[in-house]
Amino acid sequence: MIKRIVKLTFQKDKVEDFIQIFETSKHKIRQFPGCQHLELWHARQPSNVFFTYSYWDSEEDLNKYRYSDLFKATWAKTKILFSDKPAAWSVDVKSKIDINDCKK
C-alpha cells in the first residue's frame, strides 16, 4: 500500500477556488481503481496551505491515476492557483502489521 501526502500552497485569493475544485472532484478520485482513502487537511497557518492525504493499493495504481484524464483535468484547474511549487511524499507501507515486526 502506498501512502501519499501532497503539500499545496495557493494564492491567498484563490483558496476558495481550490476548495470548490476539490469538493467537485474528490468523489471521482476516491472511486478511482486502487484508491483506498483521500482527504484534505487545511493548515491553520499559513491559511493558504493544504495537504492531500491518500492511500493507494500500489505504486502502479497511484501512477495510473497520475496519468489519467481525471488527474490531468483536475491538475489543469488547480495548478494555475498555486503560489508555490507543490511538494509530494510517497511511502510504501504494509497493509497489515505483524506484531513480530514491533518486537526488539
C-alpha positions as CSV (number, residue, x, y, z in Angstrom):
1,M,0.0,0.0,0.0
2,I,1.2,3.5,-0.8
3,K,0.6,6.5,1.4
4,R,0.8,9.7,-0.5
5,I,0.9,13.2,1.0
6,V,1.0,16.3,-1.2
7,K,1.5,19.9,0.1
8,L,-0.3,22.5,-1.9
9,T,0.2,26.3,-1.4
10,F,-2.3,28.6,-3.1
11,Q,-2.5,32.3,-3.9
12,K,-4.4,33.7,-0.9
13,D,-7.3,34.9,-3.1
14,K,-7.6,31.5,-4.8
15,V,-8.2,29.3,-1.7
16,E,-12.0,29.2,-2.2
17,D,-11.5,28.2,-5.9
18,F,-9.3,25.3,-4.8
19,I,-11.8,24.1,-2.2
20,Q,-14.5,24.1,-4.9
21,I,-12.4,22.1,-7.3
22,F,-11.5,19.6,-4.6
23,E,-15.1,19.2,-3.5
24,T,-16.3,18.5,-7.0
25,S,-13.6,16.0,-7.8
26,K,-13.0,14.1,-4.5
27,H,-15.7,11.6,-5.1
28,K,-14.4,10.7,-8.5
29,I,-10.8,10.4,-7.2
30,R,-12.0,8.2,-4.2
31,Q,-13.7,5.9,-6.7
32,F,-10.6,5.6,-8.9
33,P,-9.4,2.0,-9.0
34,G,-6.8,1.4,-6.3
35,C,-7.7,4.5,-4.2
36,Q,-8.4,3.4,-0.7
37,H,-8.6,6.8,1.0
38,L,-8.4,10.5,0.2
39,E,-8.8,13.5,2.4
40,L,-7.8,17.2,2.6
41,W,-6.2,18.9,5.5
42,H,-6.2,22.7,5.8
43,A,-3.2,24.2,7.6
44,R,-4.1,26.6,10.4
45,Q,-1.1,28.8,9.5
46,P,-0.5,29.8,6.8
47,S,-4.1,29.7,5.8
48,N,-3.3,29.1,2.1
49,V,-1.6,25.7,2.7
50,F,-3.4,22.4,2.2
51,F,-2.3,18.8,2.3
52,T,-4.0,15.9,0.5
53,Y,-3.5,12.6,2.2
54,S,-4.3,9.4,0.3
55,Y,-3.8,5.6,0.3
56,W,-3.4,3.6,-2.8
57,D,-3.2,-0.2,-3.3
58,S,0.1,0.1,-5.1
59,E,2.5,2.4,-6.8
60,E,1.1,1.2,-10.1
61,D,-2.4,2.3,-9.1
62,L,-1.2,5.7,-8.0
63,N,0.6,6.1,-11.3
64,K,-2.5,5.1,-13.3
65,Y,-4.3,7.9,-11.5
66,R,-1.5,10.4,-12.0
67,Y,-1.6,9.7,-15.8
68,S,-5.3,9.6,-16.1
69,D,-7.6,12.1,-17.7
70,L,-9.2,12.7,-14.3
71,F,-5.9,13.8,-12.9
72,K,-5.0,15.9,-15.9
73,A,-8.3,17.8,-15.8
74,T,-8.1,18.4,-12.1
75,W,-4.5,19.4,-12.2
76,A,-5.0,21.8,-15.1
77,K,-7.6,23.7,-13.0
78,T,-5.6,23.5,-9.8
79,K,-2.0,24.4,-10.8
80,I,-2.9,27.9,-12.0
81,L,-3.9,28.7,-8.4
82,F,-0.6,27.9,-6.8
83,S,1.7,30.4,-5.2
84,D,4.5,27.9,-4.6
85,K,5.6,24.6,-6.1
86,P,3.8,21.5,-4.6
87,A,5.7,19.0,-2.6
88,A,4.9,15.3,-2.5
89,W,5.9,12.3,-0.4
90,S,5.1,8.7,-1.0
91,V,5.8,5.9,1.4
92,D,5.2,2.1,0.8
93,V,3.5,0.8,3.9
94,K,2.3,-2.6,4.9
95,S,-1.4,-3.0,4.8
96,K,-1.2,-5.3,7.9
97,I,1.0,-5.0,10.9
98,D,2.9,-8.1,12.0
99,I,3.4,-8.0,15.8
100,N,6.8,-9.6,15.4
101,D,7.9,-6.5,13.4
102,C,7.4,-4.5,16.5
103,K,9.5,-6.6,18.9
104,K,13.1,-5.8,19.5
